[in-house]
Amino acid sequence: MRQVYINGEFKKEDEAKVSVFDRGLLFSDSLYEVTTVINGKLIDFNNHMKRLDRSMTELKFKKLLNHEDILAFHRKLIELNNLKEGMIYLQVTRGVADRSFDMPKDEIKPTVLAFTQEKIIIDSESAKNGIKVMTLDDMRWKRCDIKTTQLLYASMAKTEATEKGFDDAWMIRQGYITEGSSSNAWIIKGKIIMTRHSDNLILSGITRDAIFKCAKDLGYEVVTKNISLSDAQSANEAFITSATACVMPVVKINTSQIGDGKPGKFVTALREEYIKQALESSI
């Protein structure tokens, strides 16, 4: 049984409790970050914390813990659960208050919880074979740049995709691909790598940011632009990025095969470079 962290304490997972009046439960008034763990070390932890800070500022959360405190309990969770490869999920809610759509005027104490989850990252079968994605209308709210737990539509999209034999969904708004259900979307044409520009309609992924450097180091050009479905279906290669997917090849979009239907050489090289740099900077 896992040990989890909640409000300064480590507890068995079946003993951890949150209030029924927690705004994270009642309104999804909460934020989260997922940090990958490889070889028992945290990947890109500092940048995850910077994004958490931004999200907390956007929603005017009280900042309860500093980065050093959060790092300490992340490392303790790795130790307690003997986690070698997987992830740590961190969630911060606004806190406990009587149910009201009006956010509390008095300062309340945030709820902070975290837990580990094992997952194969490096030797992922999906990375070896590639994944298939289908497209759906993007019906989410328009503050996707804040990493909140308001994830119901993303979950619906992912579920619809898997029920139809796909691995994930790419969402389309006003004719252009925004992102995946829990990842950023990319295509490659020639030696040019393309992804949507950062705005309020996508989450600026931590892995996404790292890919800009990795691509440059490998001599690729990266362009941010609107990408249509026809652009994606005619791409030489395609992929997604996220904390736990790293760089994941996409070999089919709807009914269109991408390239030869196998992970391409550029995506493969990019995944290898990303993992190399991630391991070198892990803490």
N, C-alpha and C positions, 0 to 999 in steps of 0.2 A: 504494500500500500504506500502511495506517495505521501511525502511530506509537502505541505503547501505553506505559503506565507500569507498572513492576513493581519493587517494593522499592527505590525511590529512583532508578531508571534509566528512561530512555526508549529503547525498542527497536522495531525493525520487528516487526509483529505475528507474523511467522513465526519470529522469533528469541526471543520471550518464552517462558520455561520455568518450570514449577512442579514441585516434588518429587512423586514418586509416593507419598511418605509424608505429604503435606500433609493435615491433618485436614479441610480444606474439601472435598477430593476424596473422601476415604474415608468421611466421616460427615456431610457437609453442615454441618460445624461452622464455619459462616461466616456473615457478615452482608453486606448490600449496601444501597446507596442508588442511586437514579437521579435525576439532576438535569437538568431540561430546559434547553436552550440555545436562545435566540431572539435573532436579530441579533448572534450571537457573545457573548451575555451569559448569565450563570447566573440561573435563576429560583429564588427561595426557598432559596438555598444554605444560609443560616444555620440555618433550621429543619430542613433535611435533616441537618445536622451534629448538631443537638441530639437528633434521633431516633437517629442512629447512636450517640451517646454513651449514650443510654438502653439501646439494644440491647446495647452492649458491657458495660454494667454488669450487665444481667440475666444475661448469659452469662459474666461474670467474665473478660473479655478484658483483656490488657495494653494500655493505651493508648499507642500508639507515636508517633503524630503529633498535633500540635495542628491546630486549624481553619485557621490561617494557612498551614501547610505543605500541607494538603490543597487549599486554595484556590489556592495557587501552582501545583501540578501540574495542577489542573483547567484553569486559564487557559493553561498551557503546552500542554496537549493541544489546546485550542481553536485555539491559534496554529499548532502543528505540523501539524494536520490541516485547517486552514482551515475550521473548522466554523462555519457560519452558523446552521443550524437543525437541531435533533435533540436528542441527549442524551449525557450522560456516565454510564457505568456504573462504580460503585466497589464493590469487594468486599474485605472484610477477613476472613481466616481466622484460626483460633486459632494456626496455625503447623504446623511439621513435627515429628513424633514417631513412634516405633514404634506400629504399629496396636494399639489397645486401646480397649475400650469405656469403661474408666476414664480420665477426663480426666487429662492430665499433671499430676503433683504439682509438678514443677519448672517454673519460669517459662520459657516458650518465646517466641520472637519471632514476632509475627503476620506473615502474608504479606499484602501490600497491592498490589492491582492495579487498573487503571482503563483504560477505552478509550472512544472516541467512536463514535457511530452516527448517521448522518444519518436524519432523519425529517421529513416535512411536518407541521408543528404548526398553524400559523395557518390555512392554506387547505386543511385536511383535507376530503376528499370525504365521509368518514363524518360529519363535523360538519354538513355541508350537507344530507345525506340522512337522517341518523339511523341507528342500528344496531338489529339484532334480537338478543334474548337468549333463551336457553332456561334452564330451571331444572334443577338436579341436587342430589342429596343432598350435604351438606357432610360429607366424610369425612376432613377434615384433622385434624391434632393440635390440642390445645387451648391452644397458646401462639402464636396467630396475631398477637398484639400485638408479637411480636419479629420484626423483618424479617430472617429467615434465608433462606438459599438452599435450604431444604427445600421445593421447589416442584413436586415431581413430580405430586401430585394436582391442583394448579392447572393444570399443563400438560395432564394427561389431560382435565380438564374443558373447557378451551379447545379442545383437539383434537376432542373429541366434539361440541362445539357447532358448530365449523366444518364438520366432516364431515356434519352434518345440516342445513347451510344457514344456520346462525346465525352471528353475529359474535362472540358471547361467551357465557359462562355466569354465571348468578347462582346462588349456593349457598344451600341451605335446611337449617337445623338445628332440629329440634324444632318444625317448623311455621312458622318465621320466616326471612326472608331475612337472611343475614349480609352477604355482599359478593360482588363479582365475582371472576373468576379472578385479576385483578391490578388491581382498582379497587374503589372504594366505590360502593354502590348508593343511589339516591335516588328519591323520587316527589314529585309535587306534586298537592295537592288544593285547589282554590280558590287562595288566595294563601299556603297553608301548605306549606312544604317539609319533608319528613320523611326521616330516615335512621336507621339503627340506632344505639343508644347505644354508646359506647366501652366495650369490655371485652376479655377475653382471646380472644374468638372472632373479632375483626376487627383489622385493622391500622388504626390511627388515621392516615389519610392526610394528608400535608402539604397537598395541594390541598383535601382535605375540610375541614381546619381553616380554610383561607383562604376557603372558600365561606361560612362562618358570617358573616364580616365583609361579604363582597360582598352576600349576601342582605339583611343588615340595612341596608346602604347603599342598596339598591334598595327598601326598605320591605316586604320579605317577612318572615314569621315562620318560624323554623326550630324544628322539634320533633324530639327524639331519642326513638325508641320502637321497639318491636317491630313489624315490618311483615310481614304475611302475604302469601301469593301473591295472594289475592283482593283485598287492599288495593292491591297493585301493579297488577293487571290492570284495576282500576276507576279508576285514577288518571287525572287530566287530562293529566299529562305525567310523564315519567320520564327519568332520566339517570344517567350514571356520572361519577366523577371519578378522575383519576390524574395523575401528573406529566406524562406525554406526551399523554394524551387531553385534558387540561384539563377542560373540561365537555363531555361528549359525549351528545347526545340519544338516548334509547331510544324507538323507535317501535313495537316489537312485543315482547311477552313471551309465549313459547310460541305459542299460536294467537291470542292476544288483541291486537288493534290498540290502541295507546295514542293517545287523542285522535283526530285525523283522519289519523293515520298519517304525519304530517310533524313535523319539529322544531317545538315550540310556542314561543309568544312569550316565556314566562317563562324557559325554558331558554336560548333564544337571547340574551335580555338578560343572563342570568347569565353565559353564556360570554363575551360582549363585555366585561362589567364585570370578570370575573376576568382576562382577558388584558390589559385596560387597567392594572389595578392591578399585575399581575405584571411588566409591562414597566416601569412607573414605579419599581419597587423592585429591578429586576434589577441585578446587579453584574458 
